[in-house]
Amino acid sequence: MSLSSTKLLFFSGSARDASYNKRLARLGAEIAEANGLAATFADLGDYPMPLYDADLQALDGIPENAFKFEALMKVHTGIFIACPEYNASITPLLKNTLDWVSRIRIEGEEPLAVYKTRVFALGAVSPGGMGGLRGLNAVRTTLELGLGALVLPDQFAVPRAAEAFEANGHLKSKDSQETFKQLIQKLARAAHVLHG
């Protein structure tokens, strides 16, 4: 199966410079490229938006950065999100980004088309022993039930974040590194099947 037309987008639900999940998203893009897949790393910090408010939308419209991020999503067929866990749930930054993009309506497209026509995969890094798994469930619910997205059942979790990474950005655990690579390849294959 040729995956030459498959493009993967990697981003994190945190814009913090020292975010472990941002490191994971960046590593994912590097792994994809090292395996012959076109990949892009994006930083949500480059797409600031106000907190979603329907009155604000009615007054000022949808922020330009929501359109920019939706356009970035559209040129990729598979999307990996590294999801920090905030109090066992989704980060406000990630939820706000997903919410603003969900408000975009384009003539001739069904609502939420950018979510319904992509394949998503989820992962997390956490200082705790569960690796952010509780937060991933909240992100999955938002994507699948709220936005109609296709999300791979596999979830990649890395516990004890402070000791998880090598200086070069790779994961110290070779097994974890290989599992992450396999998830990325599965995402690419699923995106290829969906988009041809």
MIRO-625597 format. One record per residue: x, y, z of N, C-alpha, C in turn. Coordinates in steps of 0.05 Angstrom, whole numbers, padded with zeros to 5 digits, always signed. Each point is the difference from the previous one (the first is absolute). Layout:
% MIRO-625597
XYZXYZXYZ...
% end
This chain:
% MIRO-625597
+00017-00024+00000-00017+00024+00000+00018+00025+00000-00004+00017-00020+00016+00025-00002-00014+00021+00017+00015+00012+00017-00010+00021+00017+00010+00027-00007+00009+00003-00026+00013+00025-00009-00019+00024+00002-00026-00005-00002-00019+00023+00001-00010+00006+00028+00009-00015+00019-00009+00003+00028+00017+00022+00014-00014+00018+00012+00014+00021+00016-00011+00000+00028+00018+00000+00019-00008-00001+00028+00007+00026+00014-00019+00009+00017+00004+00024+00017+00003-00009+00029+00019+00012+00013+00006-00006+00028-00001+00026+00016-00016+00000+00022+00000+00023+00017-00008-00008+00029+00005+00018+00018-00005-00006+00029-00022+00018+00010-00013-00009+00021-00020+00016+00013+00011+00020+00020+00027+00004-00001+00013+00019+00017+00018+00018-00017+00000+00026+00006+00018+00018-00014+00025+00007+00017+00002-00012+00024+00022+00005+00018+00026-00008-00013+00021+00016+00002+00025-00005-00013+00012-00027+00010-00002-00006+00026+00012-00024+00011-00019-00024+00000-00022+00002-00014-00020-00021+00001+00011-00027-00010-00004-00020+00016+00007-00027-00008-00016-00010-00024-00025+00009+00000-00018-00009-00022+00008+00014-00027+00010+00024+00002+00010+00013-00024+00025-00015-00010+00016-00010+00019+00023-00016-00008-00009-00026-00014-00021-00011+00011-00011-00025-00012-00010+00005-00029-00015+00022-00003-00010+00007-00027+00023+00005-00019+00020+00014+00009+00023+00005-00018+00015-00026-00007+00002-00018+00020+00013-00026-00005-00017-00016-00020-00026+00001+00002-00017-00014-00019+00005+00009-00028+00002+00026-00004+00005+00010-00027+00027-00009-00011+00020-00001+00018+00027-00010-00008-00001-00030-00007-00014-00016+00016-00003-00028-00006-00014-00004-00027-00021+00015-00004-00015-00003-00026+00019+00006-00023+00014+00022+00001+00018+00008-00022+00022-00020-00004+00011-00011+00022+00021-00020-00002-00010-00026-00013-00026-00004+00000-00012-00024-00013-00014+00007-00026+00008+00022-00012-00009+00006-00027-00028+00013-00002-00010+00010+00023-00026+00012+00000+00002+00031+00002-00015+00014-00016-00001+00029+00002-00013+00008+00026+00013+00017+00015-00010+00007+00026+00005+00030+00007-00018+00011+00016+00002+00028+00009-00004+00001+00030+00018+00014+00014-00004+00006+00028-00012+00028+00002-00021+00003+00015-00012+00026+00005-00002+00006+00029+00003+00026+00007-00001+00009+00028-00025+00017+00003-00018-00009+00018-00025+00016+00004+00006+00028+00010+00023+00004+00012+00008+00027+00008+00002+00019-00023+00003-00010-00024+00001+00017-00024-00028+00007-00010-00021-00010+00013-00028+00004-00009-00017+00009+00024+00008+00022+00014-00016+00009+00023-00028+00008-00007-00019-00007+00017-00028+00007-00004-00012+00008+00026-00020+00017+00001-00014+00006+00025-00016-00024+00009-00007+00000+00025-00017-00021+00010-00027+00000-00015-00008-00024-00009-00025-00001-00016-00024+00012+00015-00015+00017-00014-00024+00012+00011-00018+00006-00024-00024-00010+00001-00018+00004-00023-00006+00029-00005-00002+00016+00022-00004+00029-00003+00024+00013-00014+00024-00009+00007+00024+00010-00013+00001-00007-00030-00009-00025-00006-00001-00008-00028-00020+00017-00015-00023+00006+00012-00021+00016-00013+00010+00029-00004+00017+00010+00018+00010+00027-00002+00023+00003-00019+00020-00018+00003+00025+00003-00015+00004-00022-00021-00017-00020-00001+00005-00022-00018+00020-00020+00011+00007-00019-00017+00019-00021+00008+00028+00011-00003+00018-00005+00019+00027+00011-00002+00015-00010-00025+00017+00017-00011+00016-00007-00023+00016-00025+00005+00011-00002+00025+00016-00023+00006-00015-00027-00001-00026+00001+00005-00016-00024-00002-00001-00009-00030-00004+00019-00018+00001-00006-00028+00027-00011-00009+00021+00013+00011+00027-00009-00007+00006-00028+00009-00009-00006+00024+00005-00027+00011-00017-00021-00015-00025+00007-00006-00017-00018-00016+00013-00006-00027+00011+00021-00013+00013-00004-00026+00024-00018+00003+00015+00002+00022+00022-00018+00005-00009-00028+00003-00022-00004+00015-00011-00027+00003-00008-00012-00026-00011+00017-00018-00011-00010-00025+00021-00011-00019+00024+00010+00002+00021-00010-00019+00014-00025+00011-00010-00010+00023+00011-00025+00011-00022-00020+00002+00006-00025-00006-00020-00021+00000-00002-00015+00027+00021+00001+00016+00000-00012+00026+00011+00020+00020-00011-00001+00025+00008+00020+00020+00005-00015+00026+00024+00005+00011+00007-00010+00027+00000+00023+00020-00014-00004+00022-00001+00021+00021+00012-00012+00025+00021+00014+00010+00012-00007+00026-00015+00017+00021-00013-00014+00019-00020+00012+00017+00008+00001+00029+00009+00023+00010+00005+00002+00029-00026-00006+00016+00003-00011+00024-00023-00005+00017-00002+00022+00021-00022+00015-00001-00005+00020+00020-00023-00009+00018+00006-00007+00024-00021-00009+00019-00017-00022-00013+00013-00020-00011-00013-00024-00012-00016+00007-00025+00006+00022-00013-00016+00009-00023+00017+00014-00021-00014+00011-00020+00012+00014-00022+00010+00028+00008+00021+00009-00013+00010+00027+00007-00019+00022-00011-00002+00022+00013-00016+00022-00010+00009+00009-00028+00026+00001-00004+00011+00009-00026-00010-00019-00023+00002-00026+00004-00008-00019-00020-00030+00002-00005-00015+00000+00022-00030+00002-00003-00008+00025-00014+00012+00022+00007-00007+00026-00013+00006+00000-00030+00023-00012-00007+00008-00002-00028-00020-00017-00016-00006-00023+00011-00020-00018-00013-00027+00013-00002-00008+00015+00021-00026+00013+00000-00002+00022-00022+00021+00017-00001-00001+00022-00020+00000-00011-00028+00016-00020-00005+00001-00012-00027-00027-00013-00007-00013-00011+00020-00026-00013-00005-00022+00020-00008+00005+00026+00005-00021+00020-00007+00002+00009-00029+00022-00008-00014+00003+00009-00028-00020-00014-00018-00013+00016-00016-00018-00011-00020+00008+00010-00028+00004-00019-00018+00009+00007-00027-00022-00010-00019-00008+00017-00018-00022-00006-00019+00008-00025-00016-00018-00019-00001+00004-00024-00015+00012-00023+00016+00008+00006+00025+00011-00020+00018-00019-00006+00022-00002-00025+00009-00016-00005+00024+00014+00010+00024-00015+00007+00021+00012+00010+00025+00020-00021+00011+00021+00009+00011+00021-00017+00013+00015-00017-00021+00000+00008-00025+00012-00016-00021+00029-00006+00006+00015+00019+00010+00029-00003+00004+00005-00022+00021-00019-00004+00019+00003-00021+00020-00010-00027-00012-00021+00000-00015-00012-00024-00010+00015-00013-00023+00019+00015-00012+00014-00011-00023+00030-00004+00005+00008-00001+00026+00027-00006+00008+00001-00023+00019+00023-00013+00002+00004-00021+00020+00017+00012+00022-00007-00005+00025+00014+00011+00023+00013-00023+00016+00022+00006+00012+00013-00018+00020+00007+00017+00024+00000-00012+00024+00005+00014+00024+00023-00012+00016+00014+00018+00014+00021-00009+00018+00004+00020+00022+00015-00007+00020+00004+00018+00023+00025-00007+00015+00012+00020+00012+00023-00004+00018-00009+00014+00026+00006-00014+00023-00008+00011+00026+00021-00006+00021+00004+00018+00019+00018-00006+00022-00009-00023+00017-00026-00007+00000-00010-00021+00017+00004-00027-00013-00010-00021+00014+00004-00027-00009-00019-00010-00021-00022+00015-00006-00019-00009-00020+00005+00012-00027+00018+00018-00002+00008+00011-00026-00021+00017-00014-00019+00011+00016-00020+00018-00012-00024-00014-00012-00004-00025+00006-00022-00016-00012-00028+00012+00007-00003+00010+00024-00026+00011+00008-00008+00024-00018+00020+00017-00005-00005+00023-00017-00007-00008-00029+00012-00022-00009-00005-00009-00028-00029-00008-00004-00012-00011+00021-00029-00007-00002-00017+00024-00005+00006+00022+00012-00015+00025-00004+00004+00011-00028+00025-00001-00010+00005+00009-00027-00014-00018-00020+00000-00026+00004-00014-00018-00018-00030+00006-00001-00012+00004+00023-00028+00007+00001-00006+00025-00016+00016+00020+00004-00004+00025-00015+00002-00005-00030+00020-00014-00009+00004-00005-00029-00021-00018-00011-00005-00022+00013-00019-00020-00012-00029+00008+00003-00008+00006+00025-00029+00006+00004-00007+00028-00006+00018+00019+00006-00006+00028-00005+00005+00009-00028+00020-00011-00013+00008+00010-00027-00002-00020-00022-00007-00025+00006-00005-00020-00021+00026-00010-00013+00022+00002+00015+00026-00008-00011+00005-00030+00002+00016-00011-00018+00009-00027+00002+00027+00000+00015+00000-00013+00023+00024-00001+00017+00009-00029+00003+00025-00005-00005+00011-00027+00002-00004-00010+00029-00007-00026+00004-00003-00010+00027+00025+00000+00017+00023-00003-00014+00026+00000+00015+00005+00026+00013+00010+00000+00024+00008+00024+00014+00028-00004+00011+00017+00020-00004+00028-00002+00008+00005+00017+00024+00009-00012+00022+00004+00014+00025+00028-00004+00011+00013+00021+00008+00027-00001+00011-00001+00011+00028+00005-00018+00020+00000+00009+00028+00027+00012+00008+00002+00012+00024+00025+00010+00011+00015+00017-00020-00013+00021-00008+00010+00017-00022+00028+00011+00005+00007+00006+00024+00026+00013+00006+00023-00018-00008-00004-00027+00000+00021-00018-00007-00004-00013-00027-00020+00008-00015-00009-00015-00024+00017+00006-00025+00013+00024-00001+00012+00008-00026+00031+00000+00002+00012-00008-00022+00029+00004-00003+00005+00029-00007+00026+00008+00001+00007+00027-00007-00006+00007-00029+00000-00020-00017-00006+00005-00029-00030+00000-00006-00017-00002+00021-00029+00001-00004-00013-00027-00003+00015-00021-00004-00011-00027-00002-00009-00010+00027-00016-00020+00001-00008-00013+00025+00021-00019+00009+00006+00000+00026+00020-00017+00011-00008-00030-00003-00025-00005+00003-00010-00028-00003-00002-00007-00030+00016-00019-00009-00001-00008-00028-00027-00012-00007-00012-00014+00020-00026-00012-00005-00021+00022-00005+00001+00021+00016-00018+00023-00003+00004+00014-00027+00025+00003-00007+00007+00013-00026-00012-00016-00023+00003-00027+00002-00010-00017-00021-00031+00000-00001-00012+00000+00024-00029+00001+00001-00011+00026-00013+00014+00022+00006-00008+00025-00012+00003-00001-00030+00022-00011-00010+00004-00002-00029-00023-00017-00012-00007-00021+00013-00022-00017-00011-00026+00015-00001-00006+00016+00020-00025+00016+00000+00001+00020-00023+00022+00013-00004+00002+00019-00022-00004-00014-00027+00011-00023-00003-00003-00015-00025-00029-00008-00004-00013-00008+00022-00028-00008-00001-00017+00025-00008+00006+00023+00012-00014+00024-00007+00003+00007-00030+00024-00004-00010+00005+00006-00028-00016-00019-00018+00000-00026+00007-00015-00019-00016-00030+00006+00000-00011+00006+00024-00028+00006+00002-00007+00025-00015+00017+00020+00001-00005+00025-00015+00001-00005-00030+00018-00018-00008+00002-00007-00029-00025-00014-00009-00010-00018+00016-00025-00015-00007-00023+00019-00002-00002+00020+00018-00022+00018+00000+00001+00019-00024+00024+00009-00007+00003+00020-00021+00009-00011-00027+00011-00024+00000+00009-00012-00026+00027+00011-00009
% end
